[in-house]
Amino acid sequence: MRDTNQVPITTQLTGVSSSFVRRVPLLALLALTLFPFGWLGQLWPAFGRGLDVVFSTDGRHAIGHAALFCLLGLVALGVLPRLRERPGRYFSLLLMAGVGQEFFQMLYKGRLLWFDDSRDLLTDLAGLVLAFVIVWRWGRIWSNHHD
């Protein structure tokens, strides 16, 4: 007798691969976020000069951190919509990415975390808050428009 409650293995694998494919942009952006570009700039001088131009002031550095984490937050909220209902989980998970980024920078710089690193985490948080507000506001506009 055939059990009709079982899902064929091919259907299960298709669901898993589809879920993974949907998460690839988030995983790629997370990998880029964690990568210590300052280290790459030391190994590749032309890239290092470009980084120095882009992040030439503290303000530009802060905007870069906030923009990167805003983008990371937007992608995370798009790929993992359940995070919209759990802001505590959203902020804690993505701030761990910020801590991870600072940790990898600490490794290549060979020093402990300092004031600049905690300031970077605050700008990361600002970017995450902005992303959350954008998605929250967009959701409210969308629901009001479709009611």
Helices and strands as residue ranges (DSSP letters): H 9-34, H 37-43, H 45-54, H 58-79, G 81-85, H 87-109, H 115-145
